[in-house]
Amino acid sequence: MAQPPGDDVLVVPPIPLASGNVLEPEDDGPPVRITKVEVVVSTEDGGELRIPLTHRHGAWWAP
């Protein structure tokens, strides 16, 4: 697919995008274990691309 001139293709860097294994709730409840992290990309035509991250070495990495 040809790219419009001047537009850059989205690239996810080969670095951890997040770290940690639990998420603290907004209320006073106990932390909740994280099972999945995704980056969601929305496009101008209403589409969505979900990029699931992989948990390795205590961090969440792009595939």
PyMOL commands that set and color helices and strands:
alter all, ss='L'
color gray80, all
select strands_A, chain A and resi 16-19+22-23+32-33+38-42+48-52+54-56+59-61
alter strands_A, ss='S'
color yellow, strands_A
deselect
rebuild
show_as cartoon
